[in-house]
Every structure is written in structure tokens, then in C-alpha cells.
Amino acid sequence: MSEVKYAIVTGGSRGIGKAIALNLASEGYHVLINYQSNETAANETIDEIKNNGGTATKLKFDVANTEQTESVLQAWMDESGVNYIEVIVNNAGIKKDNLMMWMTNEEWHSVIDTSLGGFFNVTRFLLKPMLTKRYGRIVNVVSLSGVKGMSGQTNYAAAKAAVIGATKSLAQEVAKRKITVNAVAPGFIKTDMTSDIDPEMYKKIIPMERFGEVEEVASLVSFLASKNASYITGEVIHVNGGLYT
């Protein structure tokens, strides 16, 4: 019987995170699905994974909260007897769009704390076992906004750009231990986050003339999480239909 492999997907109950969780489960990982509030969506994702023959566990915590993140992960490790998670997908993020001059302190800090703080809290806690095992995969879901900027998204763009910088730096720190760190930068993807955007408005500027599907992001994440991507690290790979290259 082969050894069980573990992966964690933050913000894994819906949208891109859910698609990534489903894809990793189909690759044989037991997937830890982090969520903050939508338990119904988390349960639906786990049911779908199980119906497809996979296994998963839900973990409720706010990635922006250091103590809560570490306490929930430690409790799961103590209960399961597992302390090594092979794949970390930092996908959790929120948007609170506003023009800079009207942006509130809460809109700024909550977005930064979720994307950037979440990356730090989850990755730092799980990194030592990876270093000990001398193998691991870390994939950070960033955004087109973090590369080219987007009006009304100073907070979101800043958060994602910071994670890109962290991706490149961490990749250099851990490469000798056969741990890769990469970022995936989606453009306009059909999710709850883009549900209020009319695709027709953007088809003219997207060379492929359509929004992307969550599975198109998830399949790339799964590749970067595999042994086939062992010589790729510190990269930011775009999934945007040619909108920005």
C-alpha cells in the first residue's frame, strides 16, 4: 500500500481553490481544504472529492490570524499523526476594491493580511517538515493585478505583488532541499470574484476573447505540484488568455 500524500489548499471551498482541490485529489493527494466561513461550500467540495474516489478533510481557520492558523493545523497534526504536508497551495484571498483616496484602513489591511499574511502564516508553519524531508511544492495563487496593476485595486495589487516577491525569495532559500516555490497569476477567470463583471466588456481586450475556466488554472497548479516540475522554481506563470504577457 502506497504512502498517503497530503496537500493543503487555502480558500479551497469555492472557485479556483475548489478546482485545485478536486484536481489534486484526483492525483492521489489527501487534500486539506481550508475555509473561513462557508461550511456548506466546504462540505460540498469534500463530498465531490469523495464521490470521485478521493479523500479530503476540512479545516476552518482564518489564514490572516497567526494563532488560529497554527493552532488548527497543529490540532490536525496531533489528531492525524501527520506532520508533513507535501504540497501547499496558498490560494486564499479577498477583494475589497476602492479608489485609493476613498480606501479605508480596514479595506487595506484585511486584503493585505489575507493574501500576504496568509501566505506567511501557513507556509512558515509547514515549511520545517518540508526542509527535513528534503522535498516539497509550494504554489501561490496571485493575480494579473499584482503584475500590471488595476485601477481600484491598490490593496489587492499590492498584496499579490508582495506574494510574487516572496515567491521569488523563498524559492532561492529552499531550492537546495528540492522544494520548489512558484506563483500562478490568473487573469479574468469565471468565479464568484468576477460574477459582477460583464465578459462582453473585456472580450475585445482579451486575445482569446473569453474568460478562463477554473480548471485551466487548477491543471497548471497540479503540474507545478508534481515531480514533472522539479526544475521550475521562482516563476510567475500567467493564465490570462494573452491579456498580459
N, C-alpha and C positions, 0 to 999 in steps of 0.2 A: 504494500500500500504506500503510495507516494505521500510525502510530507505536505501538510496543508500550507499554502502560501497565503499571506494576508496583505490586503491593500486597504487604505483609508481614503475616502473621498469626502472632503468637507463641502457643505452645501449640496449634499448628494441626493436629496429627496425629489428635486424637480429640475426641469430644464436640462442644461448641459451636464450638470452634475449627475442627474439620474441616468442620462445616456452613457456617461462614463462608467458609472457603477454597473450598469447592465452589461456593458462591453467587457469590463474586467472580470465580472462573474463568469461570463461565457468563456473566458480564457483560463478559468480554473481557480481564480482567487476567491477566498472568503473575504467579502467586502464589508468594511465597517462604514456605515452610512451616517455621517454626522448631519444633524439638523438642529435648528434653534427653536422653532415653534410649531411648524406644521407636521404634527404627528400623523395625521391622516395620510398625507403625501408620502411620508417615510414608510408607513405600513404598506401602502400600495406598491412602492418601489421594491420592498422586500418580498412581497407576495409575487410580484412579477419575476423577480430573480429566482425564487423557489419554484415557480411554475415552469421555468425554463431549465430546471435541474441544478441551479446554483445554490449557494449559501450566503447569508448576509446577517449582519447584526446592526441594529440602530443605536446610535449614541447621541443623546441630547446634550448639547452644550453650546455656549456662545464662544466662538473662536476668539473674539476680541477680549474675552475675560481670561487672563492668565491662570488664575487659581482654579476656576471652573474647568478649563480645558485640561489642566494637568490632573486634577482630582478625578474627573470622569475617565480619562484614559488610564490612569493608574488603577482605578477600581476595576475596569475591564481586564487589565493585565493580571491583577491579583485573582480575579474570578476565573479567567480562562487559562491561566498558567502560561500565557504567551507574552513575550516582551519584545519580539522583533517583528516589525511590520515592514515588509519588503518594498512596498510602493506607497508613496504619499502623493496625493493629488490635492493641491491647495486650490480649491475652486470657489470657496465661499466669498461672496462679495455682495455689496448693496449699492444702489444708486440713489442719490438724493440731489437731483440736478437743480441748479440755480445759477444765475449770473453772479460772479464774484462779489459785486457790490451789494447784493442782497443776501448773500450766503450767511447762514447763522453759524455760530460756533458748533452747534450740535450736528449740523449738516456736514461740516468739515471733518470734525473729529470722528464721528461714527463711521463714515466711509473709509477714512484712513485706518482706523482701528480694526475694522473688519477685514479688509484686504491685506494690508501690510502687517498689522498686529497679529492677525490670524495666521498668516504665513509664519511669522516668527514663533508664536506660541506653540503651534502644532509641530513645526519642523524641529525646533530646538529640543523639544521633549522626546521626539522619536529618533533623533539623529545618532545618539551614542550607540544604541544596539546595531544600527547600520554600520557604523565605523568598526565595531567589534567583529561583526560578521564579514566585513570587507566586501559588501555588496548592497546596492540599493538603487532605487529610482525615485526621483523627486520631480514632479511635473507641476508647474504653476500656471493656472489659467489666468491670463492677463487680458489685454484688450487692445484693439486698434487705437482707442483713446489714449492709452499710455504711450503710444509711439508717435502719433501725429497730432495729438490734442483734439479737443472737440469743444466747441462753444457751449457754455452752460455746464461743463463737466470738469471744472478746475480741480475739484476734490477727487473725483473718480480717476481722472487722468494722472493726477499726482500720485495717488495710491498705486495704480497699476505700473506707472513708470518706476516707482520705487521698488516694486517687486521685481521688475526687469533687472534693475541694478543689483539687487540682492541675488537674483538667479545667477548672474554672471560671476559675482564674487564668490558665492558658495560653491559654484562649480569648480573653481580653482582650488578651494580649500580641501575638497573631498575626492578629487579625481584619482589620487593615488590609491584610494581604498575601493576603487571600482564602483563608485557611486556617481551617477550622472544627475545633473540638475538642468532642466530645460523649461522653457516657457512656451505656451501656445497662446497666440493672440487672435481671437475670433473678431471678425467684423460684425456685420449685421446677420444675426442668426435668429431663426424663428423660436422665440421663447417668451415667457411672461414679461421679460425686460423690454422686449421690442413690440409687445402686443398693441401699444398705443401709437406705433409708427406705421404710416401708410407705405407699404412696399413700393407702390407705384411712384411715389415721390423720389425714391432712390434708385429705381431700376435704370434710370438714364445715366447715373454716375458709376454704377457697378458694371464692369465689363461683362460679367456673366449674366447680368440683367435679372438677378433673383437674390433672395435672402438664402443663407445657408441653412442646412438641417443640422440638428444637434448630433446626429450620428456621424456627420462629416468631421466634427470636432473630436468626438469620442474615439473614432478609429485612429486618429493621429495620436491621441493621448495613449491609447493601448500600445501602439507601436513604440512610442518613446519609453513606455514602461517595460518593454520586452528586452530580451537579450540581443535581439537583432539591432538594437540601437545603442550598442555598447561603446561605440566610438563617437557618439554625438553628445556633446555637453556644452553648457553655457550658451545655447542657441535660443533665439526667439523665432518661432515658426508661425507664419501668418496663415489664417484661414478666412479669407475675405473676398473671394471671387475676383481678385485682381484690382480691388478698390485702392489698395495701397501696397506698394512693393518696395 
